[in-house]
Amino acid sequence: MSRTQALSSFIESAPPGELHDVTKAIKNILGEDSVQSELEPAFQKHNEEQFSLVKLPGSNENVIVSPYNSLGDGRYYDTENQSSFAYDHASLAATASDVRSHVVESNHEDLVKSLLKTLRSHGTEHYPKYHIGVYPTNDDSQIALVTVASKYSPANYWNGRWRSSYLYTPASSTLTGTIAVDVHYYEDGNVRLLTNKAVTSTINGSSAGDVVKAIAQAERAYQENLNKAFGGLAEGAFKSLRRQLPITRQKIEWEKISGYRLGQDIGGGRR
């Protein structure tokens, strides 16, 4: 594996909210300012797969960078703002520039607008902080629906991100997609949860409400399954990693630990 390939793997797999830290660490180790441009393809892959956010000049609202709204050559578009913009993946500033008018031509224009409104209502109900995007595919046969919700708490050594992306096919009323969860906890250790689930559904109806209802059902079911899995880990695998009680089956009074005579007091034996 070449140096570029090795470094690219670090960039592409950077935990949510930690790309800047990973990049800074690489530059500190190598002492090179050229790393950024050399690894631009890796930065682009990371940003698109993670649905990175960027603010357009003069706006306080974030828009999504993803494969679904890519125009090629580092340009992306936003359906709601009806604009396109350039995004420099090789810059840590992560800013948008060269904003232009961009009206998406689609036979599903009304449905796209309805999906934006309905998906936003779904996000407001279920996510404390989220961003959405709805984009017709290049051949106009499908509509992509994207949601990203991130929560960062580096002061408490954890960061997390929820991503969901779906392709809705109006002609067959089918929905396919993926839900992905990425959580990194790194206080006195390094624990990361990476999990995803494929979604396939036939929509009972053709309205935006019917589509988003199917999405809500899939995401609710996945969240419930995650909760059950964590409960099982707490009562199963995690519990088996250490004893609940010493071999004597007696609890240790930790406030008196300095006064214990090892082997007698803890073990219950005699001198």
N, C-alpha and C positions, 0 to 999 in steps of 0.2 A: 504494500500500500504506500502510495506517495505521500509526501508531506501535505500537499493540497487536499488529497482525499481524506487524510486523517483529520485535518482541521475542519474540513467541510462537514464531517460527521458530527463534530462537536457543535457547530453552528446549527445544523439542521435539527439536532435533538435537544437544543437548549430549552430548559423548562420555561413555563409561562412567566413573562415579566422579567426574565433574567438574561435575555440576549445581550444587553449592554454589558453586563458583568462578565459573561463568557467571552465576549469580544475584547474587553479590556484586559482580561487575564491572558488571552492569547497574545495580544500586542505587548504586554509587559514581559512575557516569557521570551518572545522572539525579538523584541526591540525593533520592530519594523512598522513603518507607516504604510507600507504597500500591501499589508495583509488584507485591508478592506476591499480594494479593487480586485485582488487575486481571488477572493472568496465571494465575489458578487453573485455567482449562480447559486451558491449555498444560502446566502442571505435572501435571495428572491424566493427560493423554495421554502425556506422557513416562514417568511412573511406571508406568502400565499396560502400555505397549508394551515397556518395558525390564525388566519383571518386578521392580520394586523390592522391597526386603526391609524388613521392620519386625519389631521384637520386641514381643510381647505383654507387658503389665504382669505382672511376677512370673515371667517366663520368660527363659531365655538363648537360646532357639531362635528363629531368624528364620522368618517366614512370608511368602508371596509376595503381592504386590498385582498383579492382572492383570484383563483383561476377563473371564476365564473364571470367576473366583470373586467377581465383583462382584454385590452385592445392590441397587445403586443408592443414590443419596443419600449417597455417600461411605462406604458400608459394604461390607465384604468378609467372606468366611468362610474357615475353614481346615478341611479334611476330617479331618485327623488329630486336631486338638485339639477338634473338634466345637464350635467357637465362632465367633462373628462379632465384628467390631470396627469402630470408626470410624477413618478415616484422614484427617487434615487435609492435603490436598495443598498448601495455601497456606502451610504452616509449614515452615521449614527444619529444625525439630527432627525432623520425619518420625517422629512417634510414634503409636502406636495407643492408643485409649481406648475407654471404654464397651464393655467385653468382655461378651458375653452367650452363653449356651448356644445352640448352633445345630446341630441334628442334621439331616443331609441325608437326605431321603427319596428313595430310588431303587430301581428294580427290579433294579439292577445293584450293590447294596450289597456283596455278597461279592466281585464282580469288582473293584470300586474298592479294597477293602482289599488284595486280592492284587496289584493293579497298583502300589499304593503300596509294598508290600514289595519287589516285583521291580524296580521302577524305581529304588528306593533302592540296591539291590545293584548295578545297572548304573552308577549315579552314583559309588558308592564305588570301583568298579573302574576307571573311566575319567577321573574329574575330581578334582583335588586338593582343591577346595573348591566345593561345589555345594549347591543347594536344589531341591526338587521339589514339585510339586503335582498332584493328580489330582482332577478335578471333573466330575460329571455335568452335562450341559447342561440348560437350563431345561425342555426338552420330554422329557428323559430318553432321547432317541434316540441320543445319542453321549456319549463320555467324553473329556474333555480331559486330556492329559498334558503337563506343563510342566517344563522343566529350565532352570535358569540357573546359570552358573558364571562368576564374575568374579575377576580378578586385577589388583590395583592396585599400581603402583610409582611414585608421583609423585616420589620422590627420584631416580629414574632416568629421569623424564620419559616414562613410558608407562603406559597402562592398557588393559585388554582385557576383553571379555565374550563369552561363548558363550550363545546362547539357542536353545532348540528347543521347539516346541509342536506337538502332534498332536491330531487328532480321530479317535478310534476308533469305528467304527459296528459294534456287536455283531451286528445283524441281517444285515449283508452281509459281515462280517469284513474290512472295508476300513480302511485307515489313510491319512490325508492330513495334511500339515503343512508346516512350514517350519523350516529350520535357518538361523540368522543369526549372523554373526561380526562384531564391531566392535572394532577395535584402533586406538588413537591413540598416536602417537609424536611428541613435540614438543621434543626437544633440538636446539637450533640449527636449527630448521625446524618444519614442521608436516605430518606425513604421517599419513593415516588410511586404514585398510582397512575398507570396508563391503561385505560380501558376504552373499548368502543363496541358499538352494537350496530349491525346492519338492520335497516328498516325496509319492509316491503308491505304495501297496503293498497287495496282497491277501494277507491273513494265512492261512498254512497251519495252521489250528487256531483254537481259540477261547479258549485259556487265557491268563492273564497272561504266562506265560513265552513264549508264541508271539508276543504283541504286542510285548513288550520286545525279543525277539530280532530282530524286523524293524526296530525302532528302532535297535538296536545296529549292525546291518548297514548301515543308511542313514548313520548318523553316522560309522562307520568308513570307509566309501567316500568320504564328503565330506572327511574329514580327510586321507585319502591323496591326493585330488585337489588339496587346498590345498597339501600338501607338494610335489607335482609342479609346481604352478603357480609356487610360490616358487623352486623349483630352476630352472625355465625363465626366470624373471625375472633371476635372478642370472647365468645364463650367456648370456642374450639381451639383453633390453631394457636392463637396468642396465649391462651391460658395454659396450653401444654408446654409453652416455652419455659415456664418457671413453676416451681411448686407454690401452691397456695399456702401451705404450712410446712414447717420443717419435718424431718422424718419422725420426730417425737409427736407430731400432730398438735403441738402446743404453740400458741402465738408468742412471738418475741415482743417484749415490752421495750420498744426502742429508746424510750426516755431513760431507761435504766441500763442501757447497753454497756456503759463504761464501768458499771459495777459488777457485771457478770463474770463468773469464774468459768472460763471456757471449758466445756467438757463436763462440768458438774452442774452448774445452774441451767445451761441450755440443754444439755443432754439428760439432765435429771438423775445423774449417777452420783456415786460417792467417791471420795478421795481414796 
